[in-house]
Amino acid sequence: ADDDDDDDDDEEEEDDDDEKDYGKGSLVPCSHEAILKGHTKAVTTMSLDPSASRLLTGGYDCMVKMWDFNGMNSALKSFRELTPWDGQQLKSLQYSMTGAQILCATTKNTALVMGREGGREVEFAKGDMYVHDMAQTKGHVSAITAARWDPKDKALCMTASIDATVRVWDINTANKKHLQCIKTKNQKGQRCVPTAITYTPSGDIVAACDDGSIKLFDGRAVAKGISRPQAEAKTAHMAGSETTCVSVSSDGKTLLSRGRDDTLKVWDLRKLSGPPLKSFGNLENLFDTTEAIFSPGDHVFLTGVSVRKNKDGTPMGPGTVKVYDKSTLEEVREVSIPSGSVVSLAWHPKINQLFVGSQMGQVHVLYDPKQSENGIMRCLGKKVKARDITSVGINQVGHIYAPHALPMFKEEKFASNSKQKRKDRSDPVKSSKPDLGPVAAALKGLAYPGQQQSRSFAQHLFKNDVGISGQEYLQQDPREALLKYSDKGVDDKPEFTGVYKETQPAPVFDYSEERKEKRAKPYVW
């Protein structure tokens, strides 16, 4: 028994050591997991609104899915699907600071601003590809690589493109022309493509280019038309490799850069031209949007690691999320994701839940009931409602679209069934309860509209003779009611059959010999 107690103590000590080994890695809420399914290809971008009640996901399947944690149940299904542009993969999705608008960027050369419910509000202007000076065009002429909202002004945003420009837009005039244009160039003065951009909390612009450089632009100088970088890390990553993400801490002092050269580097923005604070290698990166983010409070930072696929398309192994301590710049934890490469990440401070987008089209929601609140936990507590067959009717079979109908016959279009149901409920004709028929009313013992007060002879007979309540015949089987008289004699009910005794003629049959001979002979044609 003493040996067993010692073993138990050793196990407890080992568990305590495991918890201590995580250090700040224990801040990652990953004790429980929920999976959001719906995409058919890699989830490349995600965004949570400021209240953390809605989630946006987009990927290589060119679809945008909207998830509402307040209205979703344990089935975990998105309530809306959008296709901004047919055949254009999603590069960036982001809620505005108020949550009322969504900035959407695809591989097309025009970005979109959508409303909270997904309706298009602004389509950015296109540029003229035949103009040599990109600053003289109204917009981008090549595919967009990234887009971000301004953290200080809700009307401003910026986009980066393969045409080697970063453009600042005012959404009120974005359909006409950009506000400012920054042309990114390498050390030789040639064009270089900005592959990742972000804002600092103070409004400065950070752009990472395909020549391996990271450039910092002063936001106030850009507003005045000055596009010269304030600071630059010329050899931040390998030349010719894309930088997939740049992220700035909330204090505006630390920068993360994730590259296709399989590295993650940490920089001091105040000394950007110097060497990085720390460089982490052997972090395979197979996607052009693999993210690196800071946790709420900037205690740790995270990035995803990719894995290659088999010939049948399945991942060779699980992807991982690497967690690093910001103060010590050391790895403190590794979280395994079974559905392959980790591409996109999102961590909201209000609900304290980590969203991980994978290459197989799944979003893994990691949470801890002790640390997290609301969000996905609210959905998991709601059971799926049983299907009510009484709600199925001609109006629920399906909507008939008639785009060329006359104006008087056109129906209003609603994005969801709830709006149509609310409208039908306010209609006195559609919302009125249908009258019961005579049979249903009789079964319930109720009167029905049009019921006669006076009774005919047949009604009187049924009421007095057929049943005590006068309605028992409704429950009777007519076949059984008739068969009960089949074995009884004629005299049992003289009121029905006695009348035929006097009127029925006596039968007369021909039994003569001549008749018998005729019947015995065969008939010849």
Salt bridges, closest charged atoms under 4 A:
GLU33 OE2 - HIS364 ND1 2.46
ASP49 OD2 - ARG116 NH2 3.04
ASP61 OD2 - HIS39 ND1 2.96
GLU81 OE2 - LYS65 NZ 2.32
GLU117 OE2 - ARG54 NH2 3.23
GLU117 OE1 - ARG80 NH1 2.90
ASP133 OD1 - LYS183 NZ 3.02
ASP163 OD2 - HIS140 ND1 3.22
ASP163 OD2 - ARG167 NH2 3.77
ASP218 OD1 - ARG220 NE 3.96
GLU232 OE2 - LYS215 NZ 2.59
GLU242 OE1 - ARG260 NH1 3.44
ASP251 OD2 - LYS326 NZ 3.52
ASP261 OD2 - HIS237 ND1 3.23
ASP268 OD1 - ARG270 NE 3.15
GLU284 OE2 - ARG308 NE 2.92
ASP288 OD2 - LYS91 NZ 2.81
ASP325 OD1 - LYS24 NZ 3.55
GLU330 OE2 - LYS278 NZ 3.40
GLU331 OE2 - LYS322 NZ 3.53
GLU334 OE1 - LYS322 NZ 2.62
GLU411 OE1 - HIS399 NE2 3.72
GLU412 OE2 - LYS423 NZ 3.13
ASP424 OD1 - LYS430 NZ 3.38
ASP491 OD1 - LYS501 NZ 2.69
GLU514 OE2 - LYS518 NZ 3.82
